Every structure is written in C-alpha cells, then in structure tokens.
Amino acid sequence: MLLSFLINWYERFDKISEVRHGWFFATQSTIYLHTSIRDRSQTRYLKRLRSKGLVEVRLRRNPNRRYLRLNIDAINRMIDETRIG
C-alpha cells in the first residue's frame, strides 16, 4: 500500500515539475492522511522498501520533510517477477 501511494505521489509531483533528479518529498502526516499508515509503520515499511532497493530516503529537518527517490527499474522487475511467479 505504501509503495502504491509513493508511486502515485511521485506521478503527481512529476506532473507539476516538482521532481528534482528523481527526488520528491512526502511528510509523515501526508502519508498518514492518504494511507492511514502511522509514523512507526511508515518507518518500518520504508526500511523494507530500501532493503529491497525499491526506494531511497533522505530526511531533511528544515523544513521537516522526507525526500524519496523510487527505483523504477527495480519496481518494474518486482512486478514482472510477481506476474511470472
């Protein structure tokens, strides 16, 4: 569910030219608002996505934002493996 949200959020930012070198931001409260996933769970799920090479994460404190970059190639490979699997 989180990965699906991040893909949609990326596409939203990309349409308004707010993606910088693949990076876009999503605050914890924004993710919660759209997915109902609480902060601790977000952190845990993002850690799993990072370990699978699907997303990179950078935290910026001023303003307090979580910047993300999706590895589209890895996401597509995962989807293809799921279809074949």
SEVODO-372798 format. One record per atom (N, C-alpha, C, CB): x negated, y negated, z. Coordinates in pm, whole numbers, plus 50000, padded with zeros to 5 digits. Each point is the difference from the previous one (the first is absolute). Glycine has a CB too. Layout:
BEGIN
XYZ/...
***
This chain:
BEGIN
499185011950000/500824988150000/499134987350000/501815012850121/497134987449959/499124988350005/499314997849866/499645003750246/499875007149694/499334998649871/500964994549895/498465018950059/502754985949941/501004995049906/500234985050020/501095022749997/499034973150129/500174985750028/498804992149950/501385005650202/497414999349824/498804992749959/499934998749848/498815008450204/501585001949724/500004999249854/500994989349954/499385024349983/501824975850075/500994989949964/499554986050038/501795017150029/497604981550086/499524986950047/498894995049908/500615005950237/498495003149723/498934996549906/500604994749870/498495017650103/502504989749845/500634995849874/500654986350015/500395024049940/500214973550175/500624986950025/498954988949996/501785011050141/497114991149927/498924990150002/499374998449863/499575005450239/500305005749690/499394999649867/500854991649905/498975022650040/502344978449969/500904992349913/499864985050019/501575019150005/498114976950117/499864985650027/498534995850005/502175000550128/496975008049817/498554997249989/499344997350134/500444990849775/499965016650327/499404998550133/499075011550036/502014987450068/497695021349837/499055010750022/498634995049960/501755018049961/497294982650131/498644995149975/499035011750000/500564977650106/498925025949776/499065011149987/500585012850058/498094983850010/503225018049974/500675011950049/500514999050143/498565012549848/501064976750222/500394998450140/501294992050013/497595001150066/503265003250025/501234992950035/500195001550150/501075004049770/499824988350289/500165001150144/501415004050039/498234982950027/501855023250091/501285003550061/499794999750151/500725014549801/500054977450267/499904999550146/500705012150060/499924974749995/499765028350130/500665011050068/501504997650009/497915004550131/502464983049896/501434997050013/500725001549866/499474984250188/499885012449702/500615001849868/500215014849971/498924978749918/500085029350109/500135014449978/501125005650087/497545001749944/502524994150181/501065004750089/501384995949948/498414998650195/501694989149762/501284994849950/500535008349883/499314977150075/499805027049837/500425007149879/500035015250015/499064981249873/500255024250229/499915014650011/500445005450136/498154998949838/501954992650262/500285003950139/498875008350061/502444999849946/496384999649994/498835007050055/499324990650098/499695013949789/500184990350335/499414991650106/498484998849984/501865007050154/497564983149915/498584996649985/499075012050018/500574977350081/499615030250026/499105011450026/500095010349888/500264996350246/500955006349710/500185009749892/499404994849870/502095008550110/498064978549864/499394994149881/498505002550000/501794982349992/497605015250122/498545001950013/499645014549973/499874981250167/500885028049890/499735014349983/500185004149853/500755004350238/500354991349701/500245003649860/498964993949906/502445001750052/497194985849974/498974993749917/498665007250014/501174977950024/498545026950095/498775007650021/500015012749915/499814990850236/501335015949757/500135012049917/499844996649852/501515010250171/499144978949786/499894995949860/498564996449966/502374991750005/496945001750088/498594996549977/499155012649990/500324978450123/499925031249966/499195012349999/500185007949871/500185000950249/500974997649687/500255006749871/499544991749882/501945011450104/497534976649924/499494991549894/501084992949920/498085015149987/503124983750070/501114993949928/500104985050021/501175021450021/498254973550088/500134985850032/498754995350076/502535002050007/497124985549972/498964993350079/500704989550084/498185004149825/501294993450296/500634990550091/498944990450055/501785017050062/498584970249940/499184989650064/500914991750090/498354999249804/501194998350316/500774991750092/499414986050003/500615020050138/500244970249852/499624985950010/500744994150117/499574998149750/499734995050336/500614994950122/500624986249987/498375013650121/501184978849781/500524986449990/500344996849856/498654993050199/502555007749756/501175004750075/499965015050018/501344980849910/499445024150184/499985014250036/500705008249893/499974994050244/499245011549664/500545007849890/499185012549978/500864979149893/499805030750053/499345012649961/499964999849848/500815013150209/497984986649736/499835000349855/499795014549957/499024976649998/501595026849890/499965013749951/499655000349853/501705006650171/497655004249789/499745002349858/500305014749973/498214981749987/502685020549918/500405013549965/499025006049900/502404994250044/497315018549972/499205007349903/500995007049907/498035003450162/502374989649734/501055004749910/499625013349935/500664976249957/498075025450005/499575012649939/500215011750096/498304987549863/501325010750263/500165010750099/501485002850027/497814993550104/503004996049899/501445001850020/500605007849884/500104978650132/499535017949746/500505007249882/499565014750000/499954978549872/498785024050169/499535013950009/500825007850102/497674992649936/502615001250178/500795006650104/501405003249948/498684987950179/501925002849749/501345002349945/499955011349897/500614975850038/498385024349875/499875010549901/499825013650066/499024983549839/500165017250267/499785012650070/501295005050066/497614993550040/503194997350008/501275003550063/500955005849896/499694982050172/500325012049709/500885004949892/499595013949954/500384976549928/498315025750061/499485012749951/500125010750107/498424987949847/501225008150276/499885008650115/501105009150028/498704983450084/
***
